[in-house]
Amino acid sequence: MQFTTLFRAASERPVVAALLGCGEFGLSLIAQARRLRGLRIVAALDLDTARVATALTADGVPHARCEGPGEIRNALAAGGIALTSHLDDLLAIPGLELVVEATGHPEGAARHALAAIAAGKHVAMVSKEAECVVGPLLAARARTAGLCYTLVEGDQPALLVSLISWAQTLGLPILAAGKSSEYDYVFDPATGRTRWLAEEVMSPALAPLMTLGDNPMATIAARAEALAALPQRTVPDYCEMALVANATGMPIARPDFHAPLARTPELPQLYGLRREGGLLERSGVIDVFNCLRRPDEASFAGGVFVVVELADRRTGDLFAGKGIPVSRDRHRALIYNPSHLLGVEAPISAMAAGRLGHAVPDSGYRPVVDLVARAARDLPAGRILTMEGNRHVVPGLDALLLPAAPARGAAPAPYYLAVGQRLRRPVAAGSLISCDDLEPAADSLLWQLRAEQDMMFPAAG
């Protein structure tokens, strides 16, 4: 693709946008937008405008903390970014075309997106915490209003949907599509230790397991046992792949993913059908793997991939000769993007929505799976399920992906629909949190929207 030609309209008339939520994603978007012609971030919303102002001052970005429309107009006239904590004031900015929702708050993000659509603004949705609960409904609302609603490149769901559509366009049958978990597992042969984030464990048993050998499934099982002290499945990975399943209609490989500890070149060997010695019961599924590597090998942390079937062995031999990872029988190949660039990439999606009317996903977006919550330990009645940390997880809850179903009664509660709610009764470790287990807030817009989505897509699940 010739991107300068594709986005010429944006270069000639920049998309005027506002940012909702100024965390690491949002701040990187502000910084990058200042370096290109096609996107102007004119305003930003955050509950902590003082923190954001400090960050922008450090970056040399002109800005002003604003209370009310008059101060916003003054900030814009001075060429700075208007910082506010009031959504209505932001949405009333003349000429505003698009909002980027990046708060990461399930209830708040849904509320912001709905308000933006009602105000006639395109929406670029970064907050997967709301998206995995009511994304198809919000997208349908925007389409009805003649607006664009898009996931955002720079985050894995949009990048993987793009890679899947690229493979499908080229007639490459997909055996598996997915992502690497967010952080690598780095094994140092010199010390016999493996590092994951700030955690390190002794793992000398990994040394002879760094090649798959003649029994790949036994090797995968042995690696998992050797690193059992480290987490091998995390909620954000489930959440992101829920979006991809709903966007593409592709099924999940299994509710808890295979999550093999694998080195990058091994993927085309592992992601074959089980009858051929691979992991898969069927082809065309979504999965997550954990990237195992040495310190001197390239990272795949949070990257996306497809394993595709090749037309013939000759093509497989050609790919192998060019260093492209292929299966031993040369029938499958790995195609991957080993990085996601957060707000640095996000302008592509904003310009595509604002000037080309192009969105990820397409009009077929519908509920296929739900990210649901399972008690990781005994939870008492009265416990409020509070989301914590920059990974937006609830301590004491694990996650699974199950077929989408109406969120009511004894049905499993979507994970982020449960956030902020109180348990009305105890839940035993290992049990799914049901909708009946929760006391939803009477004024929760997210619960109202989910009920509407369940009516809009009655065949879900």
C-alpha positions as CSV (number, residue, x, y, z in Angstrom):
1,M,0.0,0.0,0.0
2,Q,1.1,3.6,-0.7
3,F,0.1,5.2,2.5
4,T,0.8,8.8,1.5
5,T,-1.5,8.4,-1.5
6,L,-4.2,6.6,0.6
7,F,-4.3,9.3,3.2
8,R,-3.8,12.3,1.0
9,A,-7.2,13.6,1.9
10,A,-6.2,13.6,5.6
11,S,-3.0,15.4,4.8
12,E,-4.9,18.1,3.0
13,R,-7.6,18.4,5.6
14,P,-6.5,16.9,9.0
15,V,-9.0,14.9,11.1
16,V,-9.9,17.0,14.1
17,A,-10.0,14.7,17.1
18,A,-10.2,14.6,20.9
19,L,-8.6,12.0,23.2
20,L,-10.5,10.5,26.2
21,G,-8.1,9.1,28.7
22,C,-4.4,10.1,28.8
23,G,-2.5,7.0,29.9
24,E,0.5,5.6,28.2
25,F,-1.5,4.9,25.0
26,G,-3.1,8.4,24.9
27,L,0.1,10.3,25.6
28,S,2.0,8.5,22.9
29,L,-0.8,9.4,20.5
30,I,-0.6,13.1,21.4
31,A,3.1,13.0,20.8
32,Q,2.9,11.2,17.5
33,A,0.0,13.4,16.2
34,R,2.2,16.4,16.5
35,R,4.6,14.9,14.0
36,L,2.1,14.2,11.2
37,R,-0.2,16.2,9.0
38,G,-3.3,14.1,8.9
39,L,-4.5,14.2,12.5
40,R,-5.0,17.1,15.0
41,I,-5.6,16.3,18.7
42,V,-7.2,19.5,19.9
43,A,-8.5,18.4,23.3
44,A,-8.1,15.7,25.9
45,L,-10.3,14.5,28.7
46,D,-9.0,13.0,31.9
47,L,-10.1,13.0,35.5
48,D,-6.5,14.0,36.6
49,T,-5.8,17.0,34.4
50,A,-2.9,18.0,36.7
51,R,-1.1,14.8,35.9
52,V,-1.7,15.1,32.2
53,A,-0.6,18.8,32.3
54,T,2.7,17.8,34.0
55,A,3.3,15.1,31.3
56,L,2.6,17.5,28.4
57,T,4.8,20.2,30.0
58,A,7.7,17.7,30.2
59,D,7.1,16.9,26.5
60,G,6.9,20.5,25.4
61,V,3.3,20.3,24.3
62,P,1.3,23.5,24.5
63,H,-1.8,23.0,26.6
64,A,-4.2,24.6,29.1
65,R,-6.4,23.2,31.8
66,C,-9.9,24.4,31.1
67,E,-13.1,24.8,32.9
68,G,-16.0,25.5,30.6
69,P,-16.4,26.3,26.9
70,G,-14.9,29.7,27.1
71,E,-11.6,28.5,28.4
72,I,-11.6,25.7,25.9
73,R,-12.0,28.3,23.1
74,N,-9.2,30.3,24.4
75,A,-6.9,27.3,24.6
76,L,-7.7,26.3,21.0
77,A,-7.2,29.9,19.8
78,A,-3.7,29.9,21.4
79,G,-2.9,26.7,19.5
80,G,-2.8,24.4,22.6
81,I,-4.5,21.3,23.6
82,A,-7.5,21.9,25.8
83,L,-7.5,19.7,28.9
84,T,-10.8,19.1,30.6
85,S,-12.6,16.7,32.8
86,H,-16.1,17.5,31.3
87,L,-17.2,15.4,28.4
88,D,-20.1,17.7,27.3
89,D,-17.7,20.7,26.9
90,L,-15.3,18.6,24.9
91,L,-18.0,17.2,22.5
92,A,-19.2,20.7,21.9
93,I,-15.9,21.9,20.4
94,P,-16.7,23.3,16.9
95,G,-15.3,21.2,14.1
96,L,-14.6,18.1,16.3
97,E,-15.0,15.0,14.1
98,L,-13.7,12.0,16.1
99,V,-13.0,10.9,19.6
100,V,-10.4,8.3,20.7
101,E,-11.7,6.5,23.7
102,A,-8.7,5.3,25.7
103,T,-9.8,5.4,29.4
104,G,-9.8,1.7,29.9
105,H,-12.8,2.0,32.2
106,P,-15.6,-0.4,31.2
107,E,-18.6,1.8,32.3
108,G,-17.0,5.1,31.5
109,A,-15.8,4.0,28.0
110,A,-19.3,2.8,27.0
111,R,-20.8,6.0,28.3
112,H,-18.3,8.2,26.4
113,A,-18.7,6.2,23.1
114,L,-22.5,6.5,23.3
115,A,-22.3,10.2,24.0
116,A,-19.9,10.8,21.1
117,I,-22.1,8.9,18.7
118,A,-25.1,11.0,19.9
119,A,-23.1,14.1,19.2
120,G,-22.3,13.0,15.7
121,K,-18.6,12.0,16.2
122,H,-16.7,9.1,14.8
123,V,-15.3,6.8,17.5
124,A,-11.9,5.1,17.7
125,M,-12.3,2.6,20.5
126,V,-9.1,1.6,22.4
127,S,-10.9,0.6,25.6
128,K,-11.2,-3.2,25.1
129,E,-12.7,-3.5,28.6
130,A,-16.0,-2.0,27.3
131,E,-15.6,-3.3,23.8
132,C,-15.7,-7.0,24.9
133,V,-19.0,-6.4,26.6
134,V,-21.0,-4.1,24.2
135,G,-18.7,-3.4,21.2
136,P,-21.1,-4.9,18.6
137,L,-24.0,-2.7,19.9
138,L,-21.9,0.5,19.9
139,A,-20.7,-0.3,16.3
140,A,-24.3,-0.8,15.2
141,R,-25.4,2.4,16.8
142,A,-22.6,4.3,15.0
143,R,-23.5,2.7,11.6
144,T,-27.2,3.7,12.1
145,A,-26.0,7.3,12.7
146,G,-23.9,7.3,9.6
147,L,-20.7,7.3,11.6
148,C,-17.5,5.3,11.7
149,Y,-16.7,3.1,14.8
150,T,-13.4,1.5,14.7
151,L,-10.9,-0.5,16.7
152,V,-7.4,1.0,16.7
153,E,-4.2,-0.1,15.2
154,G,-1.4,0.1,17.7
155,D,-3.4,-2.4,19.8
156,Q,-3.5,-6.1,19.0
157,P,-7.1,-6.7,18.1
158,A,-7.2,-4.3,15.1
159,L,-3.7,-5.5,14.0
160,L,-4.7,-9.1,14.1
161,V,-8.0,-8.5,12.3
162,S,-6.0,-6.7,9.6
163,L,-3.5,-9.6,9.3
164,I,-6.4,-12.1,9.1
165,S,-8.1,-10.1,6.4
166,W,-4.8,-9.8,4.5
167,A,-4.3,-13.6,4.5
168,Q,-7.9,-14.2,3.5
169,T,-7.6,-11.7,0.6
170,L,-4.6,-13.6,-0.7
171,G,-6.4,-16.9,-0.4
172,L,-4.1,-18.2,2.4
173,P,-6.1,-20.7,4.5
174,I,-5.6,-19.9,8.2
175,L,-4.9,-22.8,10.5
176,A,-4.5,-20.5,13.6
177,A,-4.4,-16.8,14.3
178,G,-3.5,-15.1,17.5
179,K,-1.0,-13.3,19.5
180,S,1.9,-13.8,21.8
181,S,1.2,-13.1,25.4
182,E,2.1,-9.6,26.5
183,Y,5.5,-10.4,28.0
184,D,8.2,-12.8,26.9
185,Y,9.7,-15.7,28.9
186,V,13.4,-15.1,28.7
187,F,15.6,-18.2,29.5
188,D,19.3,-17.5,30.1
189,P,21.3,-20.7,29.5
190,A,24.2,-19.3,31.3
191,T,22.3,-19.0,34.6
192,G,19.5,-21.5,34.2
193,R,17.0,-18.8,35.1
194,T,13.9,-17.6,33.3
195,R,12.6,-14.0,33.6
196,W,9.0,-12.8,33.1
197,L,8.5,-9.1,33.8
198,A,10.3,-8.6,37.2
199,E,9.9,-12.2,38.2
200,E,12.7,-14.8,37.9
201,V,12.7,-18.5,38.6
202,M,15.3,-21.2,38.5
203,S,14.5,-23.4,35.5
204,P,17.6,-25.5,34.5
205,A,15.2,-28.1,33.2
206,L,14.5,-25.8,30.2
207,A,18.0,-26.2,28.8
208,P,17.4,-29.5,27.0
209,L,13.9,-28.4,26.1
210,M,14.8,-25.4,23.9
211,T,14.2,-27.5,20.8
212,L,11.0,-29.3,20.1
213,G,12.6,-32.7,19.3
214,D,10.8,-35.6,18.0
215,N,7.8,-35.3,20.3
216,P,6.7,-31.7,20.3
217,M,3.6,-32.1,22.5
218,A,5.8,-33.8,25.2
219,T,8.2,-30.9,25.0
220,I,5.5,-28.3,25.3
221,A,4.1,-30.1,28.4
222,A,7.6,-30.3,29.9
223,R,8.2,-26.6,29.3
224,A,4.9,-25.7,31.0
225,E,5.9,-27.8,34.0
226,A,9.4,-26.3,34.2
227,L,7.9,-22.8,34.4
228,A,4.8,-23.6,36.5
229,A,5.8,-20.9,39.0
230,L,5.2,-18.2,36.4
231,P,1.7,-17.1,35.1
232,Q,1.1,-18.5,31.7
233,R,-2.4,-17.1,31.0
234,T,-3.5,-13.5,31.7
235,V,-6.9,-11.7,31.4
236,P,-5.8,-9.0,28.9
237,D,-4.9,-11.7,26.4
238,Y,-8.3,-13.3,26.7
239,C,-10.0,-9.9,26.4
240,E,-8.1,-8.9,23.2
241,M,-8.8,-12.2,21.5
242,A,-12.5,-12.0,22.4
243,L,-12.6,-8.8,20.2
244,V,-10.9,-10.7,17.4
245,A,-13.3,-13.6,17.6
246,N,-16.3,-11.2,17.5
247,A,-14.8,-9.2,14.7
248,T,-14.0,-12.2,12.4
249,G,-16.4,-14.9,13.5
250,M,-13.4,-17.2,14.0
251,P,-13.8,-19.6,17.0
252,I,-11.5,-19.8,20.0
253,A,-9.2,-22.9,20.0
254,R,-10.4,-23.7,23.5
255,P,-11.8,-21.7,26.4
256,D,-8.5,-21.3,28.2
257,F,-6.3,-21.2,25.0
258,H,-3.4,-23.7,24.5
259,A,-0.9,-21.1,25.6
260,P,2.1,-23.1,24.7
261,L,5.6,-21.9,25.7
262,A,7.1,-21.8,22.2
263,R,9.9,-20.2,20.3
264,T,8.8,-18.1,17.3
265,P,10.1,-20.4,14.5
266,E,8.2,-23.4,16.1
267,L,4.8,-21.9,15.6
268,P,4.1,-23.4,12.1
269,Q,5.0,-26.8,13.4
270,L,2.9,-26.6,16.6
271,Y,-0.2,-25.1,14.9
272,G,-1.1,-28.1,12.8
273,L,-4.0,-30.5,13.3
274,R,-3.7,-32.9,16.2
275,R,-3.9,-35.9,13.8
276,E,-0.8,-34.6,12.2
277,G,1.1,-34.1,15.5
278,G,0.0,-30.5,16.2
279,L,-2.1,-28.8,18.8
280,L,-5.3,-28.2,17.0
281,E,-8.5,-30.1,17.0
282,R,-9.7,-28.1,14.0
283,S,-8.3,-25.3,11.7
284,G,-9.2,-21.7,11.5
285,V,-9.1,-20.9,15.2
286,I,-7.8,-18.2,17.5
287,D,-5.1,-18.9,20.1
288,V,-2.5,-17.3,22.3
289,F,1.1,-18.6,22.8
290,N,3.8,-17.6,25.2
291,C,7.1,-16.5,23.6
292,L,10.0,-18.4,25.0
293,R,13.4,-17.0,23.9
294,R,17.0,-16.5,24.9
295,P,18.2,-13.0,25.9
296,D,19.9,-12.6,22.5
297,E,16.8,-13.4,20.5
298,A,14.2,-11.0,19.3
299,S,11.1,-10.3,21.3
300,F,7.6,-11.3,20.2
301,A,5.9,-9.7,23.2
302,G,2.3,-8.8,22.3
303,G,2.8,-9.4,18.6
304,V,0.2,-11.0,16.3
305,F,0.5,-13.9,13.9
306,V,-1.3,-16.2,11.5
307,V,-0.2,-19.7,10.6
308,V,-1.3,-20.4,7.0
309,E,-1.5,-23.4,4.7
310,L,0.7,-23.1,1.6
311,A,-0.4,-24.1,-1.9
312,D,2.4,-26.6,-2.4
313,R,5.7,-27.8,-1.0
314,R,7.6,-25.8,-3.6
315,T,6.3,-22.6,-2.0
316,G,7.3,-23.9,1.4
317,D,10.8,-24.6,0.2
318,L,11.0,-21.1,-1.3
319,F,9.9,-19.6,2.1
320,A,12.3,-21.7,4.0
321,G,15.1,-20.6,1.8
322,K,14.3,-17.0,2.6
323,G,14.2,-17.6,6.4
324,I,10.5,-17.6,6.8
325,P,9.4,-20.1,9.5
326,V,7.7,-23.1,8.0
327,S,6.6,-26.5,9.3
328,R,8.9,-29.5,8.8
329,D,6.7,-30.8,6.0
330,R,6.8,-27.3,4.3
331,H,3.0,-27.2,4.2
332,R,2.5,-24.4,6.7
333,A,4.1,-21.0,7.2
334,L,4.2,-18.3,9.9
335,I,3.4,-14.7,9.1
336,Y,3.7,-12.3,11.9
337,N,4.0,-8.8,13.2
338,P,6.1,-8.9,16.4
339,S,5.2,-5.5,17.8
340,H,2.3,-3.2,18.5
341,L,3.1,0.5,18.7
342,L,0.3,1.9,20.8
343,G,-0.5,5.5,20.1
344,V,2.3,5.8,17.5
345,E,0.2,3.6,15.1
346,A,-3.2,4.8,16.2
347,P,-3.3,7.8,13.7
348,I,-3.7,5.3,10.9
349,S,-7.1,4.2,12.3
350,A,-8.2,7.7,13.1
351,M,-7.4,9.0,9.6
352,A,-9.0,6.0,8.0
353,A,-12.2,6.5,10.0
354,G,-12.3,10.3,9.6
355,R,-11.4,10.6,5.9
356,L,-12.0,7.2,4.3
357,G,-15.0,6.0,6.3
358,H,-13.1,2.8,6.9
359,A,-13.5,0.8,10.1
360,V,-12.2,-2.4,11.7
361,P,-14.2,-4.5,12.0
362,D,-16.8,-4.6,9.2
363,S,-20.6,-4.7,9.4
364,G,-20.5,-8.4,10.3
365,Y,-19.3,-7.6,13.8
366,R,-21.4,-9.5,16.3
367,P,-21.1,-11.4,19.6
368,V,-19.4,-14.8,19.1
369,V,-17.7,-15.2,22.5
370,D,-17.9,-13.6,25.9
371,L,-15.0,-13.0,28.3
372,V,-16.4,-14.4,31.5
373,A,-15.2,-14.4,35.1
374,R,-14.2,-17.4,37.3
375,A,-13.3,-17.3,40.9
376,A,-9.6,-18.0,41.4
377,R,-10.2,-18.4,45.2
378,D,-13.2,-18.5,47.5
379,L,-15.0,-15.1,47.3
380,P,-17.2,-13.9,50.2
381,A,-20.7,-12.4,49.9
382,G,-20.5,-8.6,49.9
383,R,-17.1,-8.5,48.0
384,I,-16.9,-5.6,45.5
385,L,-15.1,-6.7,42.4
386,T,-12.7,-3.9,41.9
387,M,-10.4,-3.5,38.8
388,E,-6.8,-2.7,39.7
389,G,-3.5,-1.9,38.1
390,N,-2.5,-0.9,34.5
391,R,-3.5,-4.4,33.3
392,H,-7.1,-3.8,34.4
393,V,-7.7,-7.1,36.2
394,V,-9.8,-8.0,39.3
395,P,-7.8,-9.7,42.0
396,G,-9.3,-13.1,42.7
397,L,-10.8,-13.6,39.3
398,D,-9.6,-15.6,36.3
399,A,-11.0,-15.5,32.8
400,L,-12.3,-17.8,30.2
401,L,-13.8,-17.4,26.7
402,L,-17.2,-19.0,26.3
403,P,-19.9,-18.8,23.5
404,A,-21.7,-15.5,23.8
405,A,-25.0,-15.7,25.7
406,P,-27.5,-13.2,27.1
407,A,-26.1,-11.8,30.3
408,R,-28.9,-12.6,32.7
409,G,-29.9,-15.1,35.3
410,A,-27.6,-18.1,35.8
411,A,-25.6,-17.3,32.7
412,P,-21.9,-16.5,33.3
413,A,-21.3,-12.8,33.8
414,P,-19.0,-11.0,31.3
415,Y,-15.8,-10.2,33.1
416,Y,-15.9,-6.4,32.8
417,L,-19.7,-6.3,33.4
418,A,-18.9,-7.7,36.8
419,V,-16.3,-4.9,37.5
420,G,-17.5,-2.6,40.3
421,Q,-20.4,-4.9,41.3
422,R,-21.0,-6.5,44.7
423,L,-21.4,-10.2,45.2
424,R,-24.8,-11.0,46.7
425,R,-23.6,-14.5,47.8
426,P,-20.4,-16.4,48.2
427,V,-18.7,-17.9,45.2
428,A,-16.5,-21.0,45.5
429,A,-13.0,-21.2,43.9
430,G,-13.2,-22.5,40.4
431,S,-16.9,-21.5,39.9
432,L,-18.0,-19.1,37.2
433,I,-19.5,-15.8,38.4
434,S,-23.1,-15.8,37.2
435,C,-25.2,-12.7,36.6
436,D,-27.4,-13.7,39.5
437,D,-24.3,-13.7,41.8
438,L,-24.0,-9.9,41.3
439,E,-25.9,-6.8,42.5
440,P,-25.5,-4.5,39.6
441,A,-25.7,-0.8,40.2
442,A,-29.2,0.5,39.2
443,D,-27.7,3.3,37.2
444,S,-25.2,1.2,35.3
445,L,-25.3,2.2,31.6
446,L,-23.1,-0.8,30.7
447,W,-25.7,-3.3,32.0
448,Q,-28.4,-1.5,30.1
449,L,-26.4,-1.5,26.9
450,R,-25.6,-5.2,27.3
451,A,-29.3,-6.0,27.7
452,E,-30.0,-4.1,24.5
453,Q,-27.2,-5.9,22.7
454,D,-28.6,-9.3,23.8
455,M,-31.9,-8.3,22.2
456,M,-30.2,-7.0,19.1
457,F,-28.3,-10.3,18.6
458,P,-30.7,-12.9,19.9
459,A,-28.8,-15.8,18.1
460,A,-25.6,-15.1,20.0
461,G,-24.3,-18.2,21.7
